[in-house]
Amino acid sequence: MLSSSISTPRFVSTSTPLLPPSLPHFPLHKIQCISRPVIDTTIPSTPTPQTQVYQPFRPPPSPVPPQFRSLDANARLEILSNRLGLWFEYAPLIPSLTREGFAAPTIEEVTGLTGVEQNQLIVGCQVRDSLVQSKLEDEVLAFFDLGGAQLLYEIRLLSVSQRAKAARLIANEKFDVKSAQELARAIKDYPRRKKEKGWECFEYTSPRDCLAFMYYRLALEHQSLEPRELGLEKALEMAETERAKNRILKDLRGKSGDGVEEESVAKAVKVPVVRMKVGEVSEATSVAVLPVCRSEEREKEVVDAPWECGTAGEFGVVVAEKPWSRWVVLPGWEPVVGLKRGGVVVGFSDARALPWKVNRWYKEESILVVADRKVKQVTIDDGFYLVCKDDGLKVQRGSALKELGVAESLGTVVLVVRPPREDTENQLEEDWE
């Protein structure tokens, strides 16, 4: 007999929540809330990874030559003191000692090498290393083995290619330090002289042409014929290219580019304008005593002024051929020394009375004009002459006097002297044209 049993329904406690059948049942005391950061699922654009090759550390090469690396500081100082070896061999010892705390005065006290000599050795060694790397000929490098630090120091500012060319020229011509300095200066200065006369005829890549152009340019600045010719001849000997030689020859022979005779060098007159220095007369080894006339006076005072003045006796007493009330003592400058006889000075209270250039800055100050009374003929248009006008003595240009029909003057102006100033530095301020 089958008995049916009815399962009694069970009541669920209200303390236990009803969970969906799809979720597992976990006790509440075992459920923990875990906070997770929000992750951006956007994939950023990452750079392509670079493959890094393993490179072992290699210490920089020691600047000290191998034969000196095992020596301590005292031994290196002894090598410098006795100059053991060639200069470029022991020169690297100086920076090695400096890195160890030795100051330049200390090295000088121990070794006898001054700070300037230390710098020349270090820089000269660096220049020599650059020449070695540029594959300079061994015979050229050998020229700098003895005392070459100073020579190579002078070409330190040149490029590597320029250094090699300059070193060859120094070795071939056996330049001294001064000539090497002129060469380096000529090479560096050449590009800035583009507007100078004859610049285009010289070759920049040739150190001989650069040095020749410097000699050529300086020669043209001379007023006298003899120094000018000597400078041009020196430039001609140094020039390398044919264009440079032809340019120098044209000026040396006094011809222009089209074959027309240029004006004689002697006719290119420039009157020096000199500002005296305070106490210059007392320090001068030679002086000149000249009579002074006032610009307000007439021609008679210039004519009556003593023509000759000199010294006599063991004490060098100044003796003039006639009495005179106004004298000036000037240093023995070249234009003044040449006035053995006939020199005279005219004092002007205002420099604006002279025929300066049109755009010149006029300075209201008293000046002295030195004239040579032996040269009276008005022959040069660009020359300056002392003449007498209605209101007194004047200085006129030769071309202006020729237009007025004046053929003779009281004298040719050779120098203009300005009074001393405390703040002046340049004695020869400019040439007066």
Protein Blocks (a to p, Z undefined) as FASTA:
>chain_A
ZZddddddddddfkbccddfkbccddfklpccdddddddfbdcddddddddddddddddd
dfbdfklmmpcfklmmmmmmnogajfklmmmmmmmmmmnopafklmmmmnopafklmmmm
mmmmmmmmmmmmnopafklmmmmmnoplmmmmmmmmpcfklmmmmmmmmmmnopafklmm
mmmmmmmmmmmmmmpghklmpcfklmklmmmmmmmmmmmmpmbfklmmmmmmmmmmmpmb
fmlmmmmmmmmnopafkopacddfklmccdddddddehklmmpmbdcddddddfkbcfkl
mmmpcfbdcdedjkopacdfbdcfbdcdddfdfklmmmmgopacdddfbfklpccdfklc
cddddddddddfklmbcfbfkbccddddfkbccdddfklmmmnopabdfbdcfbdcdddd
fkbmblblbacZZ
